[in-house]
Amino acid sequence: MTAAASDVVKARGDEIRVSDLYALGFTPDEHSRHFRQRANPALFDVQTEQRFNAAKASLPPDVRQQIENLHWADIVILQFPLWWFGMPAILKGWMDRVFVYGELYSGTRRFNTGVCLGKRAVLSVTLGSSTEACGCDGQEGDTGLMLWPTNYALHYLGFTVLEPRTVAGIRRGFSDEEAITQQHFLKEAIKDHQCWIAGLDKAAVVAFNASEDFDDQRRLKPGAPVYNPFIRHRLAQHKG
């Protein structure tokens, strides 16, 4: 799917950078060993060391390259298989290490003042189970809800987040006629993916609450809109 997307982007004359984290051997755990300079050698505090090294221009080279890619890109596509109801560890670790405090966000640079304001981001996710199983009433649970935390992290950096694309039924283990049917399905899925890539400029945007929807305690104001069960109004408690 990554290769198919690359073909579409190149065919229309745009540039693309592909970061294959496995091929790069990207180390996903944020750890003191990554930092040559330390703000506090006696205690490893992630945000402190990230901010210190961002200010000193001494971030690890692999992280610096990934940050440069994010600054360069107009749109970021995260392509991954849903794994234990979330991102694979290497991609979660990429966010842990690359979304550097003091470089890509801070207390005053987030959401509508974020570093990535004006850029777009979107998730492209493959699922092993069926579409029915991954629906709101499916046994696997609502995939759309599972992807919300990742979308919110992108929104936190200032990205305009597009509605995710999910493709269910991507798995092995078929035999005989089922395998032939699966191969046909996969070929059609690639064609659909290329059409989706070509139409990203018209893709729907994920809605999030604006900063003014929250009060001084950062709680949702009465009457503010609700876009997702993750941020919602509290139910009134009745005495009696």
LUMLO-775048 format. One line per field, with one value per residue (C-alpha): x, y, z; residue in one letter. Coordinates in Angstrom, 1 decimal. Layout:
x = c(X ...)
y = c(Y ...)
z = c(Z ...)
kekol = c(a ...)
//
This chain:
x = c(0.0 2.9 4.4 1.0 0.6 4.1 3.4 0.3 2.2 5.1 2.9 1.3 4.8 4.9 7.8 7.5 9.7 9.1 10.3 10.2 10.9 11.8 14.2 15.8 16.2 14.5 14.9 11.4 12.2 13.0 16.0 18.9 21.4 20.1 21.3 24.9 24.3 22.2 20.5 20.5 22.8 21.5 17.9 16.4 13.3 12.1 10.6 13.5 16.1 14.1 13.8 17.4 18.7 16.3 17.6 21.2 20.6 21.9 18.9 19.8 20.4 17.6 15.1 16.4 15.9 12.3 11.6 13.0 10.7 7.7 8.8 9.2 5.9 2.6 0.8 1.9 0.4 0.9 0.6 0.3 -1.6 -3.7 -1.8 -3.3 -6.0 -3.5 -0.3 2.6 5.2 7.7 5.3 4.2 7.9 8.4 5.9 7.4 10.9 10.1 7.3 9.9 9.0 10.4 10.7 7.3 5.2 5.2 2.6 2.1 2.5 -0.2 -3.6 -4.5 -1.0 0.8 4.1 2.4 -0.5 -1.4 -0.1 -2.4 -2.1 -4.0 -4.0 -4.1 -4.7 -5.1 -7.2 -7.0 -10.7 -13.7 -15.4 -18.4 -16.2 -14.5 -17.7 -19.3 -21.3 -18.5 -16.7 -13.3 -14.6 -15.0 -11.8 -12.7 -12.6 -9.4 -7.7 -8.9 -5.9 -3.5 -5.6 -5.7 -1.9 -1.6 -4.2 -2.2 0.8 -1.5 -2.1 -5.4 -6.4 -8.2 -10.6 -8.7 -8.8 -9.2 -9.1 -10.3 -9.7 -5.9 -4.6 -3.0 -4.0 -6.2 -5.9 -7.1 -10.0 -10.1 -6.5 -7.4 -10.4 -8.1 -5.6 -8.3 -9.5 -6.0 -5.6 -8.9 -7.8 -4.7 -6.7 -9.1 -6.1 -4.6 -8.0 -8.1 -4.6 -5.5 -8.5 -7.0 -7.4 -11.2 -11.0 -13.2 -11.6 -11.9 -13.6 -12.1 -13.2 -11.7 -9.8 -12.7 -15.0 -13.2 -13.3 -10.4 -10.1 -9.9 -13.3 -15.9 -18.2 -22.0 -23.5 -20.2 -20.3 -19.4 -17.5 -16.4 -17.1 -13.6 -14.5 -18.1 -20.4 -20.8 -24.2 -26.1 -26.2 -29.6 -30.1 -32.9)
y = c(0.0 2.3 1.5 2.1 5.4 6.4 5.6 7.9 10.8 10.6 10.3 13.6 15.3 15.6 14.6 11.9 10.7 7.2 6.2 2.5 2.2 -1.5 -1.0 1.9 -0.1 2.7 2.2 2.8 3.2 6.6 6.2 8.1 6.3 8.3 11.6 12.6 15.7 15.6 18.4 16.1 13.1 11.8 11.6 10.8 12.9 12.6 16.0 17.7 16.0 16.4 20.1 20.5 18.7 20.4 23.8 22.6 21.1 17.8 15.5 12.0 11.9 9.4 11.6 14.8 13.3 12.3 15.8 17.3 15.1 16.3 20.0 19.3 17.5 19.0 15.8 12.9 9.4 6.8 3.4 0.5 -2.6 -2.5 -4.5 -5.5 -2.7 0.0 1.0 -1.4 -0.7 0.7 3.4 4.3 4.5 6.7 9.1 8.9 9.9 12.1 14.2 16.1 18.5 21.9 21.1 19.9 21.1 23.0 24.4 27.4 25.5 23.0 22.5 25.7 27.2 24.0 23.7 21.6 24.0 24.1 20.5 17.5 14.0 10.8 7.2 4.3 1.2 -2.5 -4.8 -8.6 -9.1 -8.4 -5.0 -6.3 -7.4 -4.0 -2.0 -0.3 -3.5 -5.9 -8.3 -6.6 -3.3 0.0 0.6 4.3 4.8 2.9 5.3 8.4 8.7 8.6 11.2 13.4 13.2 14.5 17.2 18.1 19.0 21.3 18.9 19.0 15.4 13.6 10.8 7.5 4.9 1.3 -1.9 -5.0 -8.6 -8.3 -11.6 -14.9 -18.5 -19.0 -22.1 -23.3 -21.2 -18.9 -17.9 -17.0 -15.0 -13.2 -12.3 -10.8 -8.8 -7.6 -6.3 -4.4 -3.0 -1.6 0.0 1.5 2.7 4.5 6.2 7.3 8.7 10.6 12.1 13.2 16.9 16.3 14.0 14.7 16.3 14.8 17.3 18.3 20.8 24.2 25.8 28.1 25.1 24.6 26.6 27.7 24.2 22.8 21.1 21.1 24.1 23.5 23.6 23.0 20.5 16.9 15.2 11.9 9.9 10.5 14.2 14.5 16.2 14.6 13.2 15.2 13.5 13.5 13.3 11.2)
z = c(0.0 0.7 -2.7 -4.4 -2.7 -3.7 -7.3 -7.3 -5.7 -8.1 -11.1 -10.4 -10.0 -6.2 -4.0 -1.4 1.4 2.8 6.3 6.6 10.3 10.2 7.3 9.1 12.2 14.2 17.9 19.4 23.2 24.5 26.7 28.3 26.0 23.1 24.5 24.3 26.4 29.5 31.4 34.5 34.3 37.7 36.7 33.2 32.7 29.1 28.6 30.3 28.2 25.0 25.5 26.6 23.5 21.2 22.4 22.1 18.6 19.9 19.3 18.2 14.4 13.7 15.5 13.9 10.4 11.3 12.6 9.4 7.4 9.3 8.8 5.1 4.5 3.5 4.4 6.6 6.0 8.8 7.2 9.7 10.7 13.8 16.3 19.7 19.2 18.5 16.7 16.4 19.1 16.6 15.5 19.0 19.9 16.9 18.3 21.8 20.4 17.5 19.0 20.9 23.7 22.9 19.2 18.0 20.9 24.2 26.6 24.3 21.0 20.6 19.0 17.1 17.8 17.1 15.2 12.4 11.9 8.2 7.6 7.1 8.6 8.0 9.2 6.7 8.6 7.7 9.9 10.1 11.0 8.9 8.5 10.5 13.4 13.6 13.6 16.6 17.3 16.3 18.6 17.9 19.0 17.1 15.2 14.7 18.5 18.8 16.4 18.1 20.5 17.6 15.7 18.8 19.2 15.6 16.4 19.5 17.2 15.1 12.2 10.3 10.7 7.9 8.4 8.6 5.9 7.1 5.0 6.8 6.0 5.4 6.7 5.7 6.2 3.2 1.0 -2.5 -3.8 -0.8 -1.5 -5.1 -3.8 -1.3 -4.0 -6.1 -3.0 -2.4 -5.9 -5.7 -2.3 -3.9 -6.7 -4.1 -2.1 -5.1 -5.7 -2.1 -2.3 -5.4 -3.7 -0.4 -1.2 -0.9 2.2 5.2 8.3 11.8 14.0 17.4 20.0 19.8 22.7 23.4 24.1 27.4 30.7 32.9 34.3 30.8 31.1 28.4 28.7 29.0 25.5 23.7 20.8 21.3 18.5 20.1 23.2 24.5 25.2 26.3 28.9 32.3 33.0 35.6 39.0 40.6 44.3 45.7)
kekol = c(m t a a a s d v v k a r g d e i r v s d l y a l g f t p d e h s r h f r q r a n p a l f d v q t e q r f n a a k a s l p p d v r q q i e n l h w a d i v i l q f p l w w f g m p a i l k g w m d r v f v y g e l y s g t r r f n t g v c l g k r a v l s v t l g s s t e a c g c d g q e g d t g l m l w p t n y a l h y l g f t v l e p r t v a g i r r g f s d e e a i t q q h f l k e a i k d h q c w i a g l d k a a v v a f n a s e d f d d q r r l k p g a p v y n p f i r h r l a q h k g)
//
